[in-house]
Structures are given as C-alpha cells and as structure tokens.
Amino acid sequence: MKAKLKTLFLLTAFSYGLMLYLALLQTAPGEPLQFHADAPIWLTLQAALSLWLTRKIDHRNNDPLSIAQHNLLTDAARSFTLSLLLFVPLMVALQLAIDVSTQQPVLAQHYLRVGLMYLLVHSLVAGCYLFWRGLKRQQAQQLLLVKSEQKNQQYKLQLLQQQLDPHFLFNNLNVLSVLIHKNADQAEQFLDSFAEIYRYQLQQSSKPLVSLSEELQFSEQYLALLQHRFADSYQVCNDITAQQAANYRLVPCTLQLLIENAVKHNSAAKSAPLCIYFQLENDYLVVRHQLRLKAFAQPGTGSGLANLMERCLAQVNKPIVVEQNHEFTVRVPLQIIS
C-alpha cells in the first residue's frame, strides 16, 4: 500500500511539474500564467495508465526465474516499444472520441500535437520506470552471480570432504587388506581403480562442466570398485553410445553421486542385482533404477540431490528432475558441445 501511495505521489508531482513547465513556455512575458488546476489531474491519470501498461508488458516479457538469461537493454526496448504502441494510439483515439461527442472540430494538426504530447508523457514515465527496473535487474543478476560462485565454492568444499570421507576410505581399505592376502593381482587392480577415482575427483573439481564421455568412463571405474564389496549386486546398463556421449557435457561427479544414492538406499544381491540404467532423452541424461528400499537404511538428508540441483542451475540453467514411483529416476540436464 505504501508503494502504491508513493507511486501516486510521484506521478502527481510529475504531472504538476510538467504542466507548470508547459504553461511557462506558452505564457509571454508580462502576461498572466495560463495554468489550469485540473489539467495535472488528467495528466496524472494518463501517466498512471502509461505506467500500468509498461509494467504489465514488462512483467510479461521478463520471467523472474530466468533473469540470468535476459539482455536488459533488449528487454527494456521491447517493453517500451510495445507499451508505446498501445498507449499513444489509445489516448489519441480517446481524445478523438471526446471531441466528436462534444462536436469539437477534428483537425489532423491538432491530433498530431496531441500524439506528440502523449509520446512525451509516455517516454518520461516508461523511460524512468524501465531505467529503475533495469538497475534492479542488474543488481539481481550480480547477486545471482555471487550466489552461483558461493554455491561452486561450497560444492568444491563438499567434494573435498567426500574425497576424505572416513567411511568410504575405511570400507575400501578393508577390502584392499583382504585382497592383498587372498589375491595380489585383484588387490593391484582394486588399488588402481581406487587411485583413479581420487585422481578424477582432484582433476575435475575445478571444472564447471566435463564431457559425458569422461563421466561414463569414470562411472565404470567407480562401479568396478564397488563390485569388490558387493560382488555384482549392482550393475550399470548403459544405452549411450560413445558418439552420443561426445556431444554433451554435465557437472562433474554426477554419476558417482547417483550411483552412491542407489547403493546406499536400495538392496540388491548377486542373484537379484539392481540395474542402474543410463539413457539419453531430449538433451537430458536419464538415470533410473528399480526402487528396492533397504529395510534398515539410514534416512537420507537429500543434500546430495539438492547440491546437484544447485550446480545444474548454476552451470546449465536447468534443474534436475526427480521422479519416484516403482522406479527412482533422475533427469540431469546436459549442455550440447557446439
């Protein structure tokens, strides 16, 4: 309510100021000032209509959820032009209707001056409003960039924490210890996979996006590591060809997170393995598997998927899509490599 009153006050002050200025221009030296007290009231109503049209069109042209994708100057010019094309003809037509109804003479020169007057009013009102909105949007874009950078820094920190996850290290070092005594060749293979996982994380942590080919190759190494603990209980069914994968990029370590989620929350056995499917659909990576929730699994916090959501929004400008029924499906947006 305060904002509306403030706007009304500014429009009224603008109208009185403009009409006083025009009266001064039209009054010769020594003559009394020709100022009509009711004229600013009508001008205020016209300015309010101009502002309302500009706001409506500007709101329709600009989606606040995708503000980072907008060109501010182009949007302002489009909003100004559309509102101008509506406001000036509407007001001239209204003036013509009033003159005809009151039997005033209809002169083209008069309506040309009227049109120019409304053009001036709209330019001042809409121009000030769009300039103010442009500043606000620029501040919002800068804030969005700052938040995006903060999210990236948080992700890097979380990634480093995952690299030093004591449970992950403890479980895999135990497997390595057993393999060393049982089969030296398998122990060597396990250690190579273990080292490759950490090397990949260290190399990719500073990159905003990596190729889908690299992620798929990394997922194979990560799954090979898991097989030593779960003995083929979890499998990956990849329907993506190497040629298709070479055309896309995505945020790093996406597949590790989604495979970890599947293993953490779903039961599987060698006799009844859980298959995790990788597919491409409309520039999205689709990762899905059957829902076999563990009876005594610790409840998840959802922080992993939330983190992935924020990173995809920041880097690809699209969110992930999570679907859960008899299957658990995550659709990850991909960036096409031009």
C-alpha positions as CSV (number, residue, x, y, z in Angstrom):
1,M,0.0,0.0,0.0
2,K,2.8,2.4,0.8
3,A,4.5,1.7,-2.5
4,K,1.2,2.5,-4.4
5,L,0.8,5.8,-2.5
6,K,4.4,6.7,-3.2
7,T,3.9,5.9,-6.9
8,L,0.8,8.1,-7.0
9,F,2.6,10.9,-5.3
10,L,5.5,10.8,-7.8
11,L,3.1,10.7,-10.7
12,T,1.1,13.7,-9.3
13,A,4.3,15.6,-8.7
14,F,5.5,14.8,-12.2
15,S,2.2,15.9,-13.7
16,Y,2.1,19.2,-11.9
17,G,5.7,19.9,-12.8
18,L,5.2,19.1,-16.4
19,M,2.1,21.2,-16.8
20,L,3.7,24.1,-15.0
21,Y,6.7,23.9,-17.3
22,L,4.4,23.9,-20.4
23,A,2.4,26.8,-19.0
24,L,5.5,28.8,-18.6
25,L,6.6,28.1,-22.1
26,Q,3.3,29.2,-23.5
27,T,3.0,32.4,-21.5
28,A,4.5,35.5,-23.0
29,P,6.5,37.9,-20.7
30,G,4.2,40.2,-18.8
31,E,1.1,38.1,-19.3
32,P,-0.7,36.1,-16.5
33,L,0.3,32.5,-16.2
34,Q,-2.2,30.3,-18.1
35,F,-2.3,27.3,-15.7
36,H,-5.4,25.2,-15.3
37,A,-5.5,23.4,-12.0
38,D,-7.5,20.4,-13.3
39,A,-5.1,19.7,-16.1
40,P,-2.5,17.9,-13.9
41,I,-5.2,15.6,-12.6
42,W,-6.0,14.3,-16.1
43,L,-2.3,14.1,-16.8
44,T,-1.8,12.1,-13.6
45,L,-4.4,9.6,-14.8
46,Q,-2.7,9.3,-18.2
47,A,0.7,8.8,-16.6
48,A,-0.8,6.1,-14.4
49,L,-2.2,4.3,-17.4
50,S,1.2,4.6,-19.2
51,L,2.9,3.2,-16.1
52,W,0.4,0.3,-15.8
53,L,0.8,-0.7,-19.4
54,T,4.5,-0.6,-19.2
55,R,4.6,-2.7,-16.0
56,K,2.2,-5.3,-17.5
57,I,4.2,-5.7,-20.7
58,D,7.5,-5.7,-18.9
59,H,6.3,-8.4,-16.5
60,R,5.0,-10.5,-19.4
61,N,8.3,-10.1,-21.3
62,N,10.5,-11.0,-18.3
63,D,10.4,-14.2,-16.3
64,P,12.0,-13.6,-12.8
65,L,13.0,-17.3,-12.6
66,S,15.3,-17.0,-15.7
67,I,16.6,-13.5,-15.1
68,A,20.2,-14.5,-15.8
69,Q,19.3,-15.3,-19.4
70,H,17.9,-11.8,-20.2
71,N,19.5,-9.0,-22.1
72,L,18.5,-6.0,-20.1
73,L,18.7,-3.4,-22.9
74,T,16.8,-5.5,-25.4
75,D,14.1,-6.3,-22.9
76,A,13.7,-2.6,-21.9
77,A,13.5,-1.6,-25.6
78,R,10.9,-4.2,-26.3
79,S,8.7,-3.3,-23.3
80,F,9.0,0.4,-24.1
81,T,8.0,0.0,-27.8
82,L,5.1,-2.3,-27.1
83,S,3.6,-0.1,-24.4
84,L,4.2,3.0,-26.6
85,L,2.3,1.4,-29.5
86,L,-0.6,0.7,-27.1
87,F,-0.7,3.9,-25.1
88,V,-0.3,6.7,-27.7
89,P,-3.0,5.4,-30.2
90,L,-5.3,4.6,-27.3
91,M,-5.1,8.1,-25.9
92,V,-5.4,9.8,-29.3
93,A,-8.5,7.7,-30.1
94,L,-9.9,8.6,-26.7
95,Q,-9.3,12.3,-27.3
96,L,-10.9,12.0,-30.8
97,A,-14.0,10.3,-29.3
98,I,-14.3,13.1,-26.7
99,D,-14.0,15.8,-29.4
100,V,-16.6,14.1,-31.7
101,S,-19.0,13.7,-28.8
102,T,-18.7,17.3,-27.9
103,Q,-18.8,18.5,-31.5
104,Q,-15.3,19.9,-31.5
105,P,-13.5,20.5,-34.8
106,V,-11.5,17.5,-36.0
107,L,-8.1,18.7,-37.2
108,A,-5.2,16.5,-38.1
109,Q,-2.7,19.0,-36.9
110,H,-4.3,19.1,-33.5
111,Y,-4.2,15.3,-33.1
112,L,-0.6,15.3,-34.2
113,R,0.3,17.7,-31.4
114,V,-1.8,15.6,-29.0
115,G,0.0,12.4,-30.1
116,L,3.4,14.1,-29.6
117,M,2.3,15.2,-26.1
118,Y,1.3,11.6,-25.2
119,L,4.6,10.4,-26.7
120,L,6.5,12.8,-24.4
121,V,4.4,11.7,-21.4
122,H,5.0,8.0,-22.1
123,S,8.7,8.4,-22.8
124,L,9.2,10.2,-19.4
125,V,7.1,7.8,-17.4
126,A,8.0,4.5,-19.1
127,G,11.6,5.5,-19.5
128,C,12.1,6.3,-15.8
129,Y,10.3,3.1,-14.8
130,L,12.3,0.9,-17.2
131,F,15.6,2.5,-16.1
132,W,14.7,1.8,-12.5
133,R,13.7,-1.8,-13.3
134,G,16.9,-2.2,-15.3
135,L,19.0,-1.2,-12.3
136,K,17.1,-3.6,-10.1
137,R,17.6,-6.5,-12.6
138,Q,21.2,-5.7,-12.9
139,Q,21.6,-5.9,-9.1
140,A,19.7,-9.2,-9.2
141,Q,22.0,-10.6,-11.9
142,Q,25.0,-9.6,-9.9
143,L,23.5,-11.2,-6.8
144,L,22.8,-14.3,-8.8
145,L,26.4,-14.5,-9.9
146,V,27.7,-14.0,-6.4
147,K,25.4,-16.8,-5.1
148,S,26.4,-19.0,-8.0
149,E,30.1,-18.5,-7.1
150,Q,29.3,-19.3,-3.5
151,K,27.5,-22.5,-4.5
152,N,30.5,-23.5,-6.6
153,Q,32.8,-22.9,-3.6
154,Q,30.5,-24.9,-1.4
155,Y,30.5,-27.7,-3.9
156,K,34.3,-27.7,-4.1
157,L,34.4,-27.9,-0.3
158,Q,31.9,-30.7,-0.2
159,L,33.8,-32.6,-2.9
160,L,37.0,-32.4,-0.9
161,Q,35.1,-33.7,2.1
162,Q,33.8,-36.6,0.1
163,Q,37.4,-37.3,-1.0
164,L,38.3,-37.7,2.6
165,D,35.1,-39.5,3.7
166,P,36.4,-41.8,6.5
167,H,33.6,-44.4,5.9
168,F,34.5,-44.6,2.2
169,L,38.2,-44.9,3.0
170,F,37.7,-47.4,5.8
171,N,35.5,-49.7,3.7
172,N,37.7,-49.7,0.7
173,L,40.9,-50.1,2.7
174,N,39.4,-53.1,4.4
175,V,38.6,-54.6,1.0
176,L,42.2,-53.9,-0.1
177,S,43.6,-55.5,3.0
178,V,41.6,-58.7,2.4
179,L,42.5,-58.8,-1.3
180,I,46.2,-58.4,-0.5
181,H,46.1,-61.7,1.4
182,K,43.9,-63.5,-1.0
183,N,44.8,-62.4,-4.5
184,A,47.6,-60.0,-5.2
185,D,46.5,-59.4,-8.8
186,Q,43.0,-58.4,-7.7
187,A,44.4,-56.2,-5.0
188,E,46.5,-54.4,-7.6
189,Q,43.5,-53.9,-9.8
190,F,41.5,-52.6,-6.9
191,L,44.2,-50.2,-5.9
192,D,44.4,-48.9,-9.5
193,S,40.7,-48.2,-9.5
194,F,40.8,-46.7,-6.1
195,A,43.6,-44.3,-7.2
196,E,41.8,-43.4,-10.5
197,I,38.7,-42.3,-8.6
198,Y,40.6,-39.9,-6.4
199,R,42.6,-38.7,-9.3
200,Y,39.5,-37.9,-11.3
201,Q,37.9,-36.0,-8.5
202,L,41.0,-33.9,-7.9
203,Q,41.3,-33.1,-11.7
204,Q,37.7,-32.3,-12.2
205,S,36.8,-30.4,-9.0
206,S,37.9,-27.1,-10.5
207,K,35.9,-27.5,-13.7
208,P,32.3,-26.3,-14.1
209,L,31.5,-29.0,-16.7
210,V,33.1,-32.2,-18.0
211,S,32.3,-34.3,-21.0
212,L,29.7,-37.1,-20.7
213,S,32.3,-39.5,-22.1
214,E,34.6,-38.8,-19.2
215,E,31.7,-39.3,-16.7
216,L,30.7,-42.6,-18.2
217,Q,34.3,-43.8,-18.1
218,F,34.6,-42.7,-14.5
219,S,31.4,-44.5,-13.6
220,E,32.8,-47.8,-14.9
221,Q,35.8,-47.4,-12.7
222,Y,33.7,-46.5,-9.7
223,L,31.4,-49.4,-10.3
224,A,34.4,-51.8,-10.6
225,L,35.5,-50.6,-7.2
226,L,32.0,-51.3,-5.7
227,Q,32.0,-54.8,-7.2
228,H,34.8,-55.9,-4.8
229,R,32.4,-55.1,-1.9
230,F,29.1,-56.2,-3.4
231,A,30.0,-58.9,-5.8
232,D,28.0,-58.0,-8.9
233,S,24.9,-57.0,-6.8
234,Y,24.8,-53.6,-8.6
235,Q,25.2,-53.2,-12.3
236,V,25.1,-50.4,-14.9
237,C,23.2,-50.8,-18.1
238,N,24.5,-48.1,-20.4
239,D,22.4,-47.3,-23.6
240,I,24.5,-44.3,-24.5
241,T,27.0,-44.8,-27.4
242,A,30.4,-43.2,-27.4
243,Q,29.4,-41.0,-30.4
244,Q,26.4,-39.7,-28.5
245,A,28.3,-39.1,-25.3
246,A,30.9,-37.0,-27.2
247,N,28.3,-34.4,-27.9
248,Y,27.4,-33.4,-24.3
249,R,28.8,-32.0,-21.1
250,L,27.5,-32.1,-17.5
251,V,28.6,-31.1,-14.0
252,P,31.4,-33.4,-12.7
253,C,30.9,-36.4,-10.4
254,T,27.2,-36.5,-11.2
255,L,27.2,-40.3,-11.9
256,Q,29.2,-41.1,-8.8
257,L,26.6,-39.3,-6.7
258,L,23.6,-41.1,-8.4
259,I,25.3,-44.5,-8.1
260,E,26.1,-43.8,-4.4
261,N,22.4,-43.0,-3.8
262,A,21.3,-46.2,-5.5
263,V,23.7,-48.3,-3.4
264,K,23.0,-46.5,-0.2
265,H,19.2,-46.8,-0.3
266,N,18.4,-49.9,-2.3
267,S,19.0,-53.6,-1.5
268,A,20.5,-56.0,-4.1
269,A,22.1,-59.4,-4.3
270,K,24.2,-61.3,-6.8
271,S,21.1,-63.5,-7.5
272,A,18.9,-60.4,-7.9
273,P,21.1,-57.5,-9.0
274,L,20.0,-53.9,-9.1
275,C,20.5,-52.5,-12.6
276,I,21.1,-48.8,-12.9
277,Y,20.2,-47.6,-16.4
278,F,21.8,-44.7,-18.3
279,Q,19.9,-43.2,-21.2
280,L,19.7,-40.0,-23.3
281,E,16.3,-38.2,-23.7
282,N,15.9,-34.7,-25.2
283,D,19.3,-33.4,-24.1
284,Y,18.9,-35.0,-20.6
285,L,20.9,-37.8,-19.0
286,V,18.3,-40.2,-17.5
287,V,19.5,-42.3,-14.7
288,R,16.9,-44.8,-13.3
289,H,16.6,-48.0,-11.3
290,Q,14.0,-50.0,-9.6
291,L,13.0,-48.9,-6.1
292,R,14.1,-51.6,-3.6
293,L,14.4,-49.6,-0.3
294,K,16.5,-51.2,2.4
295,A,14.5,-52.1,5.5
296,F,17.1,-50.6,7.9
297,A,18.7,-48.0,5.8
298,Q,19.5,-44.7,7.4
299,P,17.2,-41.9,6.1
300,G,18.9,-39.6,3.6
301,T,19.1,-35.9,4.1
302,G,18.6,-35.1,0.4
303,S,21.7,-32.8,0.4
304,G,23.4,-34.7,-2.4
305,L,20.5,-34.2,-4.9
306,A,20.0,-30.6,-3.6
307,N,23.6,-29.9,-4.3
308,L,23.4,-31.4,-7.8
309,M,20.2,-29.3,-8.4
310,E,22.1,-26.1,-7.5
311,R,25.1,-26.9,-9.6
312,C,23.0,-27.7,-12.7
313,L,21.0,-24.5,-12.3
314,A,24.3,-22.5,-12.0
315,Q,26.1,-24.2,-14.9
316,V,23.4,-25.3,-17.3
317,N,20.5,-23.0,-16.3
318,K,18.2,-26.0,-15.9
319,P,17.3,-28.1,-12.8
320,I,17.4,-31.8,-12.4
321,V,14.0,-33.6,-12.4
322,V,13.4,-36.4,-9.8
323,E,10.6,-38.9,-10.2
324,Q,9.8,-41.6,-7.8
325,N,7.1,-44.4,-8.2
326,H,8.1,-48.0,-8.7
327,E,11.3,-46.7,-10.1
328,F,13.6,-43.9,-9.0
329,T,14.5,-41.6,-11.9
330,V,16.8,-38.6,-12.1
331,R,16.9,-36.5,-15.3
332,V,20.1,-34.5,-15.4
333,P,20.3,-31.5,-17.9
334,L,23.2,-31.7,-20.4
335,Q,24.9,-28.9,-22.3
336,I,25.4,-29.5,-26.0
337,I,29.0,-29.2,-27.2
338,S,28.9,-26.8,-30.1
